[in-house]
């Protein structure tokens, strides 16, 4: 067999190369393709002869499924519609990217992909109720996968015992003549393979550390809510304290244990002085609700805080505009706590004013937080 090799040229012939690779795949061929980590070799999972060739090439036991490669993160719903909240946070923050997720689904035979291809198909891509999914962060890879006319599985483009290749040349050293097509996208961006993580309802476990390390994954697995006001002495710390209590009651834990449940709630001020104390009336009002914010220390709003947050709620429209101007990419996740209405600053008011402010914030939080998937 002669392996057809086509080099991707983004200036000329790009889509012709993608179409040729997809045509080879769709006709039952094996195709080497580039990702941001290592080169993979792909086959259509719904074409038995192609899949059998891939198993033979990789010398892999038939009961060990290959990783499903998807063109966009939303395609994961076809394979794991009941993915856990942690899994969805990792998808949202790490995909497209160098992360392979091993996801658990209660009924593989009832997933959308199995319903389209038949219950026996589930046995091909699931193992003990789990499926491996990868959404690469390389345009040629996702365009190639999107052009496939069925589900695609892939493995690294090397023979057993050889190192995963970072270039088409290295892949062809092993596989030339044993695959139908090679899409040459140059040397891969990263020097390591994708990180493999198993995720279930209880948490996640790194099975193979690759491009993403434990610290990065811990940050991505955490669901972070950020409240923003001006000085971070009254409105946003009250919102933070109230939100902690609401979430803790929802999942049945102590507010101090939220971090262990991968939930982080923070607050900051657009004009806050670092390490200041909360307003006395704010402490008193929340103390009456069995919430202690006396140890709160003020934080100035920063780009790092903004980028780490999954949801940002501001007390006023002006605060929302400030967040968006500091980090335009965060505009989609930033909203005023109360749509169309500002939460007025109680600074200078008496305890009744602070109580009314806390009541307003708590009422809005119960609506906002109920819509957030934990």
LINKAQUI-V378081 format. One record per residue. SS is DSSP state (A for helix, B for strand, O for the rest). OMEGA is omega in whole degrees, 0 to 359 (999 if undefined). D_LAST is the distance of its C-alpha to the last C-alpha in Angstrom with 1 decimal. Layout:
ss->SS omega->OMEGA d_last->D_LAST
ss->SS omega->OMEGA d_last->D_LAST
//
This chain:
ss->O omega->176 d_last->51.6
ss->O omega->178 d_last->51.4
ss->O omega->176 d_last->48.0
ss->B omega->181 d_last->47.7
ss->B omega->178 d_last->46.3
ss->B omega->179 d_last->45.2
ss->B omega->180 d_last->44.2
ss->O omega->176 d_last->41.6
ss->O omega->186 d_last->43.3
ss->O omega->179 d_last->41.0
ss->O omega->183 d_last->44.1
ss->O omega->172 d_last->46.0
ss->O omega->183 d_last->45.1
ss->A omega->185 d_last->41.4
ss->A omega->174 d_last->40.5
ss->A omega->179 d_last->43.5
ss->A omega->180 d_last->42.2
ss->A omega->181 d_last->38.8
ss->A omega->179 d_last->40.5
ss->A omega->179 d_last->42.9
ss->A omega->180 d_last->40.2
ss->A omega->179 d_last->38.2
ss->A omega->178 d_last->41.5
ss->A omega->179 d_last->42.2
ss->A omega->184 d_last->38.8
ss->A omega->178 d_last->39.0
ss->O omega->177 d_last->42.5
ss->O omega->181 d_last->41.4
ss->O omega->172 d_last->41.9
ss->O omega->187 d_last->40.1
ss->B omega->171 d_last->39.1
ss->B omega->180 d_last->38.5
ss->B omega->183 d_last->36.1
ss->O omega->169 d_last->34.8
ss->O omega->179 d_last->31.3
ss->O omega->180 d_last->30.2
ss->O omega->179 d_last->30.6
ss->O omega->177 d_last->33.2
ss->O omega->178 d_last->35.1
ss->B omega->172 d_last->34.0
ss->B omega->191 d_last->36.1
ss->B omega->173 d_last->34.7
ss->B omega->173 d_last->35.6
ss->B omega->182 d_last->34.7
ss->O omega->182 d_last->32.9
ss->O omega->177 d_last->34.4
ss->O omega->189 d_last->38.0
ss->A omega->182 d_last->39.2
ss->A omega->179 d_last->42.1
ss->A omega->181 d_last->40.0
ss->A omega->178 d_last->37.4
ss->A omega->178 d_last->40.3
ss->A omega->180 d_last->41.8
ss->A omega->177 d_last->38.6
ss->A omega->181 d_last->38.4
ss->A omega->181 d_last->42.1
ss->A omega->183 d_last->41.8
ss->A omega->180 d_last->39.0
ss->O omega->183 d_last->40.6
ss->O omega->177 d_last->37.4
ss->O omega->185 d_last->37.3
ss->O omega->181 d_last->36.5
ss->O omega->181 d_last->33.7
ss->O omega->185 d_last->31.7
ss->O omega->174 d_last->29.9
ss->O omega->178 d_last->29.7
ss->B omega->175 d_last->26.7
ss->B omega->178 d_last->25.9
ss->B omega->184 d_last->26.2
ss->O omega->184 d_last->24.7
ss->O omega->181 d_last->25.8
ss->O omega->188 d_last->22.5
ss->A omega->181 d_last->18.8
ss->A omega->178 d_last->18.4
ss->A omega->180 d_last->20.9
ss->A omega->180 d_last->18.4
ss->A omega->177 d_last->17.4
ss->A omega->187 d_last->21.0
ss->O omega->182 d_last->20.5
ss->O omega->183 d_last->17.0
ss->O omega->180 d_last->15.6
ss->O omega->179 d_last->13.2
ss->O omega->183 d_last->11.8
ss->O omega->177 d_last->8.8
ss->A omega->179 d_last->5.6
ss->A omega->178 d_last->7.9
ss->A omega->181 d_last->10.8
ss->A omega->176 d_last->9.8
ss->A omega->179 d_last->9.4
ss->A omega->176 d_last->12.7
ss->A omega->185 d_last->14.2
ss->A omega->186 d_last->13.5
ss->A omega->187 d_last->15.0
ss->A omega->179 d_last->17.5
ss->O omega->349 d_last->18.9
ss->O omega->181 d_last->21.7
ss->O omega->188 d_last->22.6
ss->O omega->181 d_last->24.0
ss->B omega->172 d_last->21.1
ss->B omega->181 d_last->21.5
ss->B omega->172 d_last->18.5
ss->B omega->188 d_last->19.4
ss->B omega->179 d_last->17.0
ss->B omega->174 d_last->17.2
ss->O omega->187 d_last->17.7
ss->O omega->184 d_last->19.0
ss->O omega->180 d_last->21.8
ss->A omega->182 d_last->23.2
ss->A omega->182 d_last->26.1
ss->A omega->179 d_last->24.0
ss->O omega->180 d_last->22.1
ss->A omega->182 d_last->23.5
ss->A omega->179 d_last->25.5
ss->A omega->178 d_last->27.1
ss->A omega->179 d_last->27.9
ss->A omega->188 d_last->29.7
ss->A omega->178 d_last->31.6
ss->O omega->184 d_last->32.1
ss->A omega->179 d_last->30.8
ss->A omega->180 d_last->33.0
ss->A omega->181 d_last->31.3
ss->A omega->181 d_last->28.1
ss->A omega->183 d_last->30.3
ss->A omega->187 d_last->31.1
ss->A omega->178 d_last->27.7
ss->O omega->177 d_last->25.7
ss->B omega->183 d_last->26.5
ss->O omega->177 d_last->25.5
ss->O omega->179 d_last->22.5
ss->B omega->176 d_last->21.4
ss->B omega->177 d_last->22.0
ss->B omega->181 d_last->22.4
ss->B omega->179 d_last->21.5
ss->B omega->176 d_last->22.8
ss->O omega->188 d_last->22.8
ss->O omega->180 d_last->25.6
ss->O omega->178 d_last->26.1
ss->O omega->189 d_last->29.7
ss->A omega->181 d_last->31.0
ss->A omega->179 d_last->33.8
ss->A omega->183 d_last->31.5
ss->A omega->176 d_last->29.0
ss->A omega->177 d_last->32.0
ss->A omega->180 d_last->33.7
ss->A omega->180 d_last->30.7
ss->A omega->181 d_last->30.3
ss->O omega->178 d_last->34.0
ss->O omega->182 d_last->33.7
ss->O omega->178 d_last->34.4
ss->O omega->181 d_last->32.2
ss->O omega->184 d_last->29.5
ss->B omega->172 d_last->30.4
ss->B omega->183 d_last->30.2
ss->B omega->174 d_last->31.5
ss->B omega->179 d_last->32.4
ss->B omega->188 d_last->34.0
ss->O omega->178 d_last->37.5
ss->O omega->174 d_last->39.6
ss->O omega->181 d_last->41.5
ss->O omega->179 d_last->40.4
ss->O omega->179 d_last->41.0
ss->O omega->180 d_last->41.3
ss->O omega->177 d_last->39.0
ss->O omega->185 d_last->36.5
ss->O omega->177 d_last->38.3
ss->O omega->179 d_last->37.4
ss->O omega->177 d_last->40.1
ss->A omega->180 d_last->41.7
ss->A omega->180 d_last->44.9
ss->A omega->178 d_last->43.3
ss->A omega->181 d_last->41.7
ss->A omega->175 d_last->45.1
ss->A omega->179 d_last->46.8
ss->A omega->195 d_last->45.1
ss->A omega->181 d_last->44.6
ss->O omega->180 d_last->47.4
ss->O omega->179 d_last->49.2
ss->O omega->176 d_last->46.5
ss->O omega->186 d_last->44.1
ss->O omega->190 d_last->44.9
ss->B omega->175 d_last->43.5
ss->B omega->177 d_last->42.2
ss->B omega->186 d_last->40.3
ss->B omega->180 d_last->41.3
ss->O omega->181 d_last->38.8
ss->O omega->181 d_last->40.3
ss->O omega->183 d_last->38.9
ss->O omega->184 d_last->35.1
ss->O omega->184 d_last->33.2
ss->O omega->181 d_last->31.8
ss->O omega->181 d_last->33.9
ss->O omega->175 d_last->31.3
ss->O omega->179 d_last->29.6
ss->O omega->173 d_last->25.9
ss->B omega->179 d_last->23.6
ss->B omega->184 d_last->22.5
ss->B omega->173 d_last->19.2
ss->B omega->184 d_last->18.2
ss->B omega->171 d_last->14.6
ss->B omega->184 d_last->13.4
ss->O omega->184 d_last->10.8
ss->O omega->182 d_last->12.1
ss->B omega->181 d_last->12.1
ss->B omega->181 d_last->14.8
ss->B omega->177 d_last->18.5
ss->B omega->178 d_last->21.0
ss->B omega->176 d_last->23.8
ss->B omega->178 d_last->25.8
ss->O omega->180 d_last->25.5
ss->O omega->182 d_last->26.8
ss->O omega->179 d_last->26.4
ss->O omega->181 d_last->23.0
ss->O omega->184 d_last->23.2
ss->A omega->182 d_last->21.0
ss->A omega->180 d_last->20.6
ss->A omega->182 d_last->19.5
ss->A omega->177 d_last->16.9
ss->A omega->180 d_last->15.5
ss->A omega->182 d_last->15.2
ss->A omega->181 d_last->13.7
ss->A omega->181 d_last->11.0
ss->O omega->173 d_last->10.0
ss->B omega->188 d_last->7.6
ss->B omega->176 d_last->10.3
ss->B omega->182 d_last->11.2
ss->B omega->176 d_last->15.0
ss->B omega->186 d_last->17.3
ss->B omega->170 d_last->20.8
ss->B omega->184 d_last->24.1
ss->O omega->186 d_last->27.7
ss->O omega->181 d_last->28.6
ss->O omega->178 d_last->25.3
ss->O omega->183 d_last->27.2
ss->O omega->187 d_last->26.1
ss->A omega->184 d_last->23.7
ss->A omega->175 d_last->21.0
ss->A omega->175 d_last->21.2
ss->A omega->177 d_last->21.1
ss->A omega->179 d_last->17.9
ss->A omega->180 d_last->16.4
ss->A omega->179 d_last->17.6
ss->A omega->180 d_last->16.6
ss->A omega->177 d_last->13.0
ss->A omega->181 d_last->12.9
ss->A omega->181 d_last->14.4
ss->A omega->180 d_last->12.2
ss->A omega->181 d_last->8.9
ss->A omega->178 d_last->11.2
ss->A omega->182 d_last->12.6
ss->A omega->184 d_last->9.6
ss->A omega->175 d_last->8.8
ss->O omega->177 d_last->12.5
ss->O omega->176 d_last->13.4
ss->O omega->179 d_last->15.6
ss->A omega->180 d_last->14.6
ss->A omega->182 d_last->16.4
ss->A omega->182 d_last->14.4
ss->A omega->180 d_last->11.0
ss->A omega->178 d_last->12.4
ss->A omega->176 d_last->12.9
ss->A omega->179 d_last->9.2
ss->O omega->175 d_last->8.9
ss->B omega->179 d_last->8.0
ss->B omega->180 d_last->11.1
ss->B omega->185 d_last->12.5
ss->B omega->174 d_last->16.0
ss->B omega->181 d_last->18.8
ss->B omega->180 d_last->22.0
ss->B omega->181 d_last->25.2
ss->O omega->179 d_last->27.2
ss->O omega->184 d_last->30.3
ss->O omega->171 d_last->29.2
ss->O omega->185 d_last->31.6
ss->O omega->172 d_last->30.1
ss->O omega->174 d_last->29.8
ss->O omega->181 d_last->30.8
ss->B omega->178 d_last->30.0
ss->O omega->178 d_last->28.1
ss->O omega->183 d_last->30.3
ss->A omega->181 d_last->31.9
ss->A omega->178 d_last->31.2
ss->A omega->178 d_last->27.4
ss->A omega->183 d_last->27.5
ss->A omega->182 d_last->29.6
ss->A omega->181 d_last->27.5
ss->A omega->176 d_last->24.2
ss->A omega->177 d_last->26.3
ss->O omega->178 d_last->27.3
ss->O omega->180 d_last->23.6
ss->O omega->177 d_last->23.3
ss->O omega->183 d_last->21.5
ss->O omega->176 d_last->23.4
ss->O omega->184 d_last->23.3
ss->O omega->180 d_last->26.9
ss->O omega->179 d_last->26.1
ss->O omega->174 d_last->24.3
ss->B omega->187 d_last->26.2
ss->O omega->177 d_last->26.2
ss->O omega->175 d_last->25.1
ss->B omega->178 d_last->26.6
ss->O omega->180 d_last->24.4
ss->O omega->177 d_last->24.8
ss->A omega->179 d_last->24.1
ss->A omega->178 d_last->22.3
ss->A omega->181 d_last->19.8
ss->A omega->184 d_last->19.4
ss->A omega->182 d_last->19.0
ss->A omega->186 d_last->16.3
ss->O omega->173 d_last->14.0
ss->O omega->180 d_last->11.3
ss->B omega->178 d_last->12.0
ss->B omega->178 d_last->15.3
ss->B omega->181 d_last->16.6
ss->B omega->181 d_last->20.3
ss->O omega->180 d_last->22.6
ss->O omega->176 d_last->25.3
ss->A omega->178 d_last->26.2
ss->A omega->177 d_last->28.4
ss->A omega->179 d_last->25.5
ss->A omega->179 d_last->23.6
ss->A omega->179 d_last->26.8
ss->A omega->178 d_last->27.2
ss->A omega->183 d_last->23.8
ss->A omega->179 d_last->24.7
ss->A omega->178 d_last->28.2
ss->A omega->181 d_last->27.1
ss->O omega->183 d_last->24.7
ss->A omega->181 d_last->25.4
ss->A omega->181 d_last->22.9
ss->A omega->184 d_last->20.1
ss->A omega->184 d_last->21.4
ss->A omega->183 d_last->18.9
ss->A omega->183 d_last->15.9
ss->B omega->180 d_last->17.9
ss->B omega->171 d_last->18.6
ss->B omega->182 d_last->20.4
ss->O omega->176 d_last->18.4
ss->B omega->183 d_last->20.8
ss->O omega->176 d_last->22.0
ss->O omega->182 d_last->25.7
ss->B omega->178 d_last->26.2
ss->O omega->169 d_last->26.4
ss->O omega->186 d_last->25.5
ss->O omega->180 d_last->29.0
ss->O omega->181 d_last->29.7
ss->O omega->184 d_last->30.9
ss->O omega->182 d_last->32.8
ss->O omega->180 d_last->36.3
ss->O omega->179 d_last->35.5
ss->O omega->184 d_last->35.9
ss->A omega->178 d_last->33.4
ss->A omega->178 d_last->33.4
ss->A omega->179 d_last->32.3
ss->A omega->178 d_last->29.4
ss->A omega->179 d_last->28.4
ss->A omega->179 d_last->28.5
ss->A omega->179 d_last->26.4
ss->A omega->178 d_last->23.7
ss->A omega->181 d_last->23.9
ss->A omega->180 d_last->23.4
ss->A omega->182 d_last->20.4
ss->A omega->179 d_last->18.7
ss->A omega->180 d_last->19.4
ss->A omega->181 d_last->18.0
ss->A omega->181 d_last->14.7
ss->A omega->177 d_last->14.2
ss->A omega->184 d_last->14.5
ss->A omega->187 d_last->12.6
ss->A omega->179 d_last->9.4
ss->A omega->181 d_last->9.5
ss->O omega->183 d_last->9.3
ss->O omega->178 d_last->6.2
ss->O omega->180 d_last->3.8
ss->O omega->999 d_last->0.0
//
